[in-house]
């Protein structure tokens, strides 16, 4: 199993990077001095085994012509892998999602025919891509070529555990058993029959499983089990498959070539015979009387007589006719089921796994087929179709989610298994399905498992806000407010210097205010965030909203300080104009000092003049001005829509607000103009101040 170069066996072993003789000598020395025992566990070439197994394996390798290098110092031990293996291995470790790098690695170890390197490469590959049935076959073949038949069988069994619907892999496994087992032993036939039974149970409902069924039939014929052959035909003739008609025609040939009592169970044969006799009795009473009058000679058994008389009599033809009639009904029902699914099956062009994306038309076929089967098929057929679908569409979240949602109504463990397979193998970096899995576990009361899922994904793919927020909400639902606060504070710290830090600061402030009722801590969080991100408008908006939500009498100073921060900052004039309006509105509605209101109004007039100049007609049309409006994130502040409307109002009515007569009552207070769009701030009934302050 190891690459040899030149005539020297020892030289070839060294070139393959194998120095198993060194390892063997070491084990012998340890066994002799009592350091270890034969049954003790050791690690040989990355595989856990026992000392005795290592020595036995090395001896068996030596018997096929491999002479290992002699023992030497530990520093002289060569690498157990081929020369270029590390290069290919490093490529897949650096980018494990690069499928091409994996195929290059597997191709290399195949060419080198190096079993130790092959085991390491294939085992690592199947952790990520267990649905590649072709590579399971290659792995098993390498083990077999190297003489490791037990390991080859284990590889195939592992493959079937991962892809039980793979007809090709089942056929390869059964063929392997037929070629390697001693058929002179009774248990060999039992093992092969058991494998066939498992195969048709697991993959027999696959639409293209006809070859597996035919193989089963032919093997049972070779064993002389004609009744078992009939039972197999009965199963396949009620299963919608691609070659459904072929199976029925072969069944007819099977019936014609053998007597009914040889191919039918005793119960069914007696039932058909009784029915045939009854129908013949209706056709001719004389025949019935004659049959009733005949007596069997002494010592002749009833079954012997039946067999002999049926072989050439008309009753055998009648039994066959009845047999066809019963099977024809089942066949007709199967034909109807096949016709319902034929267009779907013909439309599926890639039923196997591949990393390349599927066409939209293919995805639509799978969606429609699943919807049809869920509405019309049995539960078993739905499960089989889902399993087929998640092989071809293994990299698409929607099908895994659809499968899990379907199973949630039938079996909790089944749904959990789907989530585990999807997240553990195929979609380790997809957040949506991890969120659904965590929600599923939380709904089942497995809070610790939900925590583990979210934390695992958060650690594996850091930086996703949706995952961190789901972790926070999980702790909140469990009443662990301190834990939720800790997660948010960690997020702020981990993302310091990025926009996400401000985002998490806003979330933390809301948490402290709404849930922990701690306005002071919430204010401090936002003030700290503003110091680090002074140009972030959302921080100021949320701080203002925070101050508004408190007691307006006690919080008047903090509210005005928040607005003053904006007015004294380097933010744009548009933002300052918005906050100036908010200050004027706040003092008008809740202010305790008239002088503060008048001063705020005077300052607002200055902002208004600057804003009017900027929005003058010479700068562009009204439509151009509208395009330049400040857009405030509505999801971050519930009042931002009103603020945006206020900007629009100010831009279109600025000429009416600022008049030439600044000493008049209108210029001093101008309540009519100020409150004409008061509804923009969310008030139901605007105050009609114009009736008290008429315009001059």
N, C-alpha and C positions, 0 to 999 in steps of 0.2 A: 504494500500500500504506500510505499514511500518512493520518492523519485530517486532513481539510481543513475549514476554517471560513471562511465568507464567500466572496466572489468572488476575493479575492487569493490566488493560489497560494503566494506567499511567506509571507503571513500564516498560511495553513493549516499550512505546514511548521513555522513557529515554534511554533504552538499544539500541535503534536504533539511538540514537544521535539526536533525534528530540525534540525541545522545542519550537514548533510553538506557543504554548499558550503565551509564553513570548513575542514573536514578535507581537502577536495579541493585547495583553494588551498595549504594547508600542504604537502601532498604534492608539488604542482607546484613550489613554491619549493624544496623539498629536492631534487627531481629536477634542477631547473635549476642549482642551485649545487653539485651533485655529492655532497650529503650522503648520499643513498641512491640505489640503482638500482631499476629496474623490477622486477627479480626478487627484491629484498630482501624479507624477511618483516616485516610490520607487523601491528599489532593495530587492527582497525576494529570499534568497538562491541562489544568483548569477544571478537571472533572473530579467529583467526589467519589471515592471508591475505598476499598480496603487494601491493606498491604499484600494480602494473599492474592487478591484479584490482579493487582499490578504485576506480581511475579508470574502468575499463571498466564496473563495476557502476553507478557514479554516472551515467555517460553513458546507460546503458540506462534508468535510472529517469527521467532527464530527458526521454527520448524518449516516455514515456507521460504526460507532462504535469506532472511534478513539478519545480518550479523551486526550487532550494535557496537558502537565505539567503546573502547576500553575505558575503565574508570580513570579519573584524574582529579586534579584540584578543582574546587568549586568555581574558581574564576575562569577556568578553561571550558566550562560547560557552554555549548553552543545554544543559540536561541531555538526553541522548539517549533518555530514556524519558518516557512520559506523566506528567501531573501527580501522579496518585494512585498511581503504580506503587510508589514507595518505601514507601508506607504498607502496601500488600499484601505487598511483599517483606519488610519488617521483621517482619511477623506470622509468616511461614513460617520466617524465620531464628531467631526467638526460640523457636518451638515447631515444629520440623520434623516432629514426629509427629502434628500436628493435620491430618488429611486435609481437613477442611472449609476450613481456611485456604488450602490448596493449590488446592482447586477454585474458591474465590473469586478467587484470583490468576489462574488460567487463564481463568476466565470474563471477568475484567476485560480481559486483553490481547486476548481474542477480540473483545470489544465495541469496543475501541479500534482493532482491526485494525492493530496496530503490530507489525511483523515482528521488529524488533530486541528489543523487550521480550518478545515471544512466544518467541523463541529462548532467551533467558535463562531465562524461567520454565519452559518445557517441558523444557529440558535438565536443569534442577535437579530438576524433579518426577520425571523418569524415573530419576534416580539412586536414588530411594527407592521408586518404584512403577512398575517396568518392565512389570508385567503388565496395566496398564490399556489394553487394545487400543483402546478408544474414543478415548482422548486421542492415541494415535499417529495415528489417522485425522484427528482435528481439526488436529493439528500439520501434517500433510502437506497438508491442504486449505488451510490458511493460506498455506503456501509456494506452493502452486499458484495461489491467487487473486492472489498478489502477482507472479506471473510467474516464480517461481523453480522451474522444472520439475525441474532436476537436483537441487536441494536437497530438493524434495518426494519424489523417488524415493529419495534417501538416507535420509530420515526413515522411509519405509516399510520399507526394507531393514533399518534399525536395529531397528525394531519387530519384524520377523520373526525377527531374530537373537535377540531376547529372548523372543518367544512364537512359536516355530515351529509350535505346535499350533493357533494361532488361525486357524480356517477363515475367519472374517469378514475378518481382516486380509489373508489370502492373496487372497481374492476382490476386496477393495478394491485391492490392489496390481496384480493382473492387469487389472482394469478400467481402472486408471490407465494401464497400458501400452497397452492397446487404444485408449484415447482420445487418447493423446499421441504414439504412434509413427506414423511414416509407413509405412503398409502397402504402399506401392508398392516399398519397399526389401525385398530378400530377407532381410536380417538382422533385420528387425522380426519376421517370422513365426518365425524361429529363436529369438529372444529370448523371445517369448511362449510358444512350445512348451517352452522350457527352464524358464520360470517355472512352467508347469503341471506339468511333471515334478517339479520341486522341491517344489511344493505337495502333490501327492498322496503323494510320498515322505515328507514331513515330517508332514502332517496327514491323510493319507488313511485312516489306521487309527482316527481319531477317530470315535466312534459316530455323531455328527451331521454327518459330512462329505459327505452325499449331494449337497448343492447344488454343492460343488466338483467332484465327479465328473461331474455332469450338465453343468456348465459346460464342462468339458474335452471331453466327448463332442460337445457342440453346436459348439464351436469347430473341432474336427477335421473334423466334417461339412462345415462351411463351407469348409474348406480342401480338401475332396474326398479326404481321407485315410481311406478306408473301412476299410482293413486296420488302421490305427492305432486307429480306433474300436472294432473287434473286440478288439484287444489291451487297450484300456481296460476294456471290459466284462468281459473275462476276469479282470482284476485286481479290479474292484469286486465281482464275483460270488463271489469267495473271501474277501472282507473283511466281517466282521460290522458292518453299519451299520443304521441305523434303517429305511431304505427299501429293504431288501434285495430284497423281492419286486418293487418297481417297476422296479429295474434289470433283473431277469430278464425281465419282460414287455416292456420296451423292447428288450432284446436280441432277443427273438423277432421283434418288428416289424422290427428292423434286418436280420435274416436273411431274412425274407419279401420285403422290398423290393429286395434285391440278390442277384445271382447269387453262388453260393459262391466261385467263383474271383476275384470282385471284393473280397470281404471277408476272405478267408483268406490266410494266407501260402502260398507255393508248396509248401512241404514238407507242410503240413497238408492242403492241398487234394489233392495227389497221393496222400497216405496215405488220405484218406477216399474218394477215387475208386476206388483199388485195392480198398479194403474193400467198397465198394458193388458193384463188378464181381464180386468173389469171392462175395458173398452172392447176387447174381442168378444167378451160374453154378450155385450149388447148387439154386436154385429151378427152372431150366429149362436142360437141356443143349443143346437146339436153338438157343436164343438165343445160347449161348456159341459154338457152331460157326459160326453165321451171323456173329457179330461177328468171329470169328477169320478167316473167309474174306474179309471185306471188305478191300479195299485202297484206300488214299487216292490220289486223282488226283495226277499230277505237279505239284509246286510248292505243294501244300497243306500247311501246318504242322500238327503234331500238336496244339499248344495251341489253334490256331484251330478245328480240327475238334472238339476237346473242348468249346470254348465254344459253338460253334454247336449241337452235338448235345444239350448239356445244357440249353440254354435252353428247349427244349420237350419234352425226353424225360423218361422216368421216372427216369433216373439222378440228375437234379438233385433230385428229391424224395427219393430214397434218401440222397443226401449230406446233405441238410438233416435228414433223420431221424436219421442217425448223428451229425450235429453237435449236434442237440438232446440226444441220448442222452448224449454226452460231457459237455456242459455241465450237464445235469440232475444228474449224479452230484456234480459240484462244488457245484452249488447246494444239493443236499440236505445235504451236509456243512456248508455255510455256515449253513443254517437251524438245524441242531443247535447250532452254536456261538452263534448269535444267541439261541436259546431259553435257553441257559445263563446268558447275561448280561442278559437282558431285564429281570428284576426289579431287578437292581442299577441299570441305567441309568434305569429308570422312577423309582427312589427318589431319584436325584440331582436336587435342585431348583435348586441354584446351582452350575453348572459353571464359572463365571467368578470372577475375583478381586473381593473387596470387603473393606474394613477391618472391617466388622461381623462379630461372631463367628457361627459356624455353630451350629446346634442340635446337641444331643447325638446325635439320631437320624441326622443327616447325617454326623457324624463316624464313627458306627458303620458306616454303609453303606460309607464309604470304606475303613475297616479291613477289613471282611469282603470287599469286592470285591478289595482288594489281596491278601489271603490266598488267595482263590480263584484269582486269576490266577497268583500265584506257584506254586501247587500244580498247576494244570491248563494254564496258557497257555504260549505260547512266550516266549522271552526278549524278543523285539521287542515283543510285546503287553504284557509286564510293564513295559517301559521306557515305552511310550506311556501306560499307565495311571498310572504314577508321575508322569509329566510333567503329565498332566491333574490329578492329585490335588494336586500342589504349586502349581498355579495357584489352585485353589479353596481350598486349605488352606495358603496360603503363610505364614500367621502362626502356624502350629502346629509346634512343634519335633518332635513325635513322628513326623510323616510325612517330614520331611527326614532325620531319623535313620534311619528305616526304609529309606528310599531309599538312603542312603549305605551302610548295613550290607549291603544287598542287592548293591550294586555292588562292594563290597570283595572279594566272591568272584568277580567277573568282570573288572573292570578298575580298576586303581588310579587312573588318570587320571580315569575317570568319577566315582569316589567323591570325588576331590579337587575336581572341578568342582562337584559337588553342595554340598559344604561351602562352597566359595567363593561360590556364588550365595546360599546360605542366610544366611551370616554377613555377606556384603558388601552385600546388598540388603534382605532381608526381616527378618532377626532380628539386627540389629547389637547389641542389648542383652540378648540371651538368653544366660546363662552356660553352660547345659548343652551346647548344640550347639558352643560354642567349646571347651569342655573335651574333647568328643569329637573335634573337629577336631585339636586339639593332640595328643591321644593317638594319633590316626591318623597324623599326620606323624611323631611320635616313633617309632611302630612301624615306619614305613617308613625310619627312619634319618635323617630330615630334622630334626635336633635344632634347628638354627638357625631353621627355619620354625616349629617348635613354640614356641620362645622368643618369636618375633615375634608369634605369634597371642595368646599369653597376655599379653604385655606390652602389646600394642595394646588388648586388652579391659580390662586393668587400668587403663590410662591413660584409656580412654574412659568406663569406669564404675568409678571408684575406690570403695573401701570394702567390696568383696566379699571376705570372708575365704577363700572356697573357691578363688577365682582366685589369690590371693597364696600360699596353701598349695600349690596345684598348681605354681606357679612354683618354690617352695622344693623340693618333691619332685622336680621335673625336674632341678634342679641337684644334688640329692643322688644321684639315679640316675646322673648323669654323673660322680660323684666330686668335684664342685665344692662341697665343704663350706663353704669360705670364702664362696663366692657365696650359698649358702643362708643362711648366718649374716647376711650383709649385707642380704639381702631381709627377713629377720625383724626386724633392728634398724631398718631403714627403716620397716617397718610399725609398730613400737612408737612411733617418733618421730612418724610422720604421724598417729597416732591418739591422741596424748597428751591426757589429760583425758577420755577416753571409755572405756567398758568394754572396747572392742577392744584397747586398749593392754595391759591385764592379760592378756587372752586370748593375744595375741602374745608377751607376756613368758613365759608358761607354755610356749608352744611353743618359744621360743628356749632356755629353760633345759633343756628335755628334749633339744633338739638338741645343746646343748653337753655335756650329761652323757652321753647315750647314744652319740652319734656321735663327738664330739671328745674324750670322756673327760676333760673339764675340769670337775671338780666345783666348783672355786673360782669360775670365771667364771659357771657356772650359778647358784651361790648368790648371787653379787653381782647378777645380773639380777633374781632374785626379791626380794632385799632392796630394791633400788631401786624395784621395782614396788610393794612394800608401803608404802614411804614415801609414794608418790603416791596409793595406793589402799588405805588402812589398814583399811577395812571390808570388803575382799573376802576372804571365807572361803576361796575356792579357792586364792588365793595362799599362804595359810598351810598348807593341806592339801598342796599340791604341794611347798612347802618342807620340810615334815615328811617327806613321802615321799622327797624328794631326800636328806635326811639319813639316813633309814633305809636307803637303797640303798647307802650307803658302808660303810666299815669301822666297825662299831659301837663298837669300842674307841677308835679314834682320833676318832670323830665323836660321842662321848657328850656333850661340852660343847656342840657346835653343835646337837645334837638337843634338849637341855634348854633352850638359849637360844631355839630356835624356839618351844617350848611356852610358855616364860615370856613371849614376846612376845604370844602370844594371851591368856594369863591377865592380863596387864597392859594389854590393849587395851580398847577400848570395845565390843567384840563382845558379843553376847547371852550370857546365862548358859547357855543350852543349848549353845552352841558351846564355851564355856569348860569346861563339864562334860565334853564329849566329849574335849577335849584333855587334861583332867586325868586321865581314864581311860587315855588313851594314854600319858601320862607314867608312871603307875603300872605299866602293863603293860611299858613299855620298861625301867624300872628293875628290875622283877622278873625280866625275862628276860635283860637285858644289863648292868644297873647294876654298878658296881665299888665302891660305897660303901653300906653298910647304913644309915647315917644319912640319906643322900639318899632312900632308899626309905621310911624311917619318916616323914620330914618330908613327903614327897609324899603318903603315906597320910593323915596328919593333915590336910593341906590339902584332900585329896579329901573327907574326912568333912564339912568345912565346906560345900563345894560341894554335897554330897549332901543335907545338911540343908536348905539353901535350895531345892534342886531338889525335895525332898519336899514342902515347904510349898506350893510353887507347883503341885505335882501332887496336892494333897490332894483327897479325894472331894468336899469342899464346893464345889470349883471346877467340878465337872462329872463326867460319867460317864467310864468308861474309853474309850468310843468317842470322846467329845469330846477326851479327852487325845491319843488316837492321831492325830486330825486335825491337831493342833497340832505334831506332830513335825517336826523339821528335816529337810528333804529335801536331800540332797547329790548333786550331779551325778555319776552313776556313770562317765560317760565321762571325767571329769577326774581321778578318783582311784580306783584299783582297790580300795582298802580302805574306801571310803565306805559300802558296803553293810554291812560289819561294824560300822562306827561307828553307823549308823542302828539296827541291831539292838541295839547296846549301850544306846542311849537308851531304846528300848522296854523293854529288860530292867530298866533302872534305874527307870523310871517305874512298872512293875508290881510290883516287888519291893522298893521303897524302904522299906516298913514293916518288912520282915524284916531289911534290912541294918542299920538304925539301931535298936538296942535300948536298954532302960533301964539295963542294967548296963554302963556304959562302961568299968569297970575289969576286967571279965572277959576271959578269953582270946578269947572270941568277938568282943567289942567291940574288942579290941586288934588282932586280925588277921583274924578272920572269914574264913578261907580257904575253908571249906566253901561259904558263900554266894557269895563272890567268884568261885570257880571252877565253880560249878554250871552256869553258862552259858558256860564258857570256849570252847565250840565256836563261839560267835558271832564270835570273833576269827579263825577260820579254822584252828584247830588240830584235828588229826585225833582225838587221844585226850586228853580233858581229864584233868588231874591230879585224882585223888580225895583231896583233902586232908582230907576229913571223917573219914577213918579215923584220922588222926593228931590232929585237933583236934575232938573230939566237942563238940557243942553242949550247953550247960548248960540 
